Amino acid sequence: MNIPFSPPDISDIELNEVIDTLKSGWLTTGPKTKLFENKIAQYTGTSMGVCLNSATAAMELTLRLLGVGEGDEVITSAYTYTATASVIEHVGAKIVLVDTKKNSFHVDYEQLEKAITPRTKAIIPVDIAGVMCDYEKLFEIANKMRGLFNPSNKLQKALGRIIIIADAAHSFGATYKGKRSGSLADFTCFSFHAVKNITTGEGGAVTWRDIPGIDNQEIYNHFMLLSLHGQSKDALAKTKLGGWEYDIIIPAYKCNMTDIMASLGLGQLQRYPELLERRKQIIKMYDKAVKQAGIEVMEHYTDEYSSSGHLYLTRIPIKNESLRNVLIEKMAKRGIATNVHYKPLPMHTAYKKLGFQINDFPNAFDMYRNEVSLPLHTQLKDEDVEYVINNFLEILKESIYHYVT
Ligand SMILES: *Cc1c(COP(=O)(O)O)cnc(C)c1O
């Protein structure tokens, strides 16, 4: 048996889309990227979308677009992947990490509120595993703390409060109270990295909610400038006969999506409803078996929200890192790839150097030390899921026996 953790699911639909692009004579940002942007906006229920080369770029450019930088603070969860926090450092702002709520993989909203200062410009909530954060609560906090907010440019003034930028690397297709991820936060950043639910190899996108008094086209154009050298015309516009001339408006960055990537994404998006449905079936199978065995898991589907089913995080009944790691090795010996999401940021060298200590994040540490993520992807057959469950429960039983005796 060989059960990988999260291989991409590529069908003839994607292959044909990519071949079509390769034969078209246009490989970089062009008609396919624009079409993918429109489809993403349509799918998420927003006015516009921008495609970039990663979620990291999407988050960083969003902070730059908003003029967040030196002297500002941005709050995020200690329980996430480094990209969520590193972008704050990239733009020169201060990273403020908040612990998770006890027994939750999501940030603690009470502690988050207490972390707000007059320097706070944005919050980056993380829709971990595809389960969306409580956006009603987040906006309630941002609105309540309006008085502390010090806007320093037109966009910040128009928003008039702390800005909510979702790290939605996991939550494309998820819903919260009937609304799709992408249409809830002020800005939402998606990842199409190879291990994510929907992939373009590497890739990302950002969508945003309409902002009163701000022209969406202006935001779009600003993203275009930031992502393509600050150049007044993109490559396609420059190829128009006689249209060589351009200006450089800002010495900006380079993180545009190519049409090859976008065509892969267009194929994936066509199949996405089926892919989401298959993820749901697998989660239901896991839930049934795992909950019976007394293992804690996240709820992916409730009356309030529906997850994108990106990761299956479990909390085994052994609160011990090294025994958890032995269990992971034993699973690997039986051909099953598992993973840990996440080692909290304060445990990594880079964040220790910034002065963070895991002792200050006891809830995040508590979530991490017995977390095991099971394989979850659309190549899994029912027999594979059963094989994972049987081996997981068997190995766990052995481990608990050794743990208590
Ligand atoms: C994958 C991931 C990212 C980064 O996405 P890229 O597209 O690789 O930049 C950010 N945040 C989380 C939570 C992720 O899992």
The ligand as a Tripos MOL2 file, in Angstrom:
@<TRIPOS>MOLECULE
LIG
   15    15     1     0     0
SMALL
NO_CHARGES

@<TRIPOS>ATOM
      1 C1         -0.0590   26.9060    1.7350 C.3       1 LIG1
      2 C2         -0.3230   27.9620    2.7190 C.ar      1 LIG1
      3 C3          0.0800   29.2830    2.5150 C.ar      1 LIG1
      4 C4          0.9820   29.6790    1.3780 C.3       1 LIG1
      5 O1          0.4410   29.4570    0.1410 O.3       1 LIG1
      6 P1          1.3940   29.6810   -1.1290 P.3       1 LIG1
      7 O2          0.4400   29.7010   -2.2760 O.co2     1 LIG1
      8 O3          2.3340   28.5230   -1.1620 O.co2     1 LIG1
      9 O4          2.0850   30.9630   -0.9520 O.co2     1 LIG1
     10 C5         -0.2990   30.2410    3.4250 C.ar      1 LIG1
     11 N1         -1.0190   29.9370    4.5100 N.ar      1 LIG1
     12 C6         -1.4030   28.6690    4.7690 C.ar      1 LIG1
     13 C7         -2.2160   28.4130    5.9950 C.3       1 LIG1
     14 C8         -1.0510   27.6440    3.8960 C.ar      1 LIG1
     15 O5         -1.3900   26.3790    4.1750 O.3       1 LIG1
@<TRIPOS>BOND
     1     1     2 1
     2     2     3 ar
     3     2    14 ar
     4     3     4 1
     5     3    10 ar
     6     4     5 1
     7     5     6 1
     8     6     7 2
     9     6     8 1
    10     6     9 1
    11    10    11 ar
    12    11    12 ar
    13    12    13 1
    14    12    14 ar
    15    14    15 1
@<TRIPOS>SUBSTRUCTURE
     1 LIG1         1 GROUP 0 **** ****
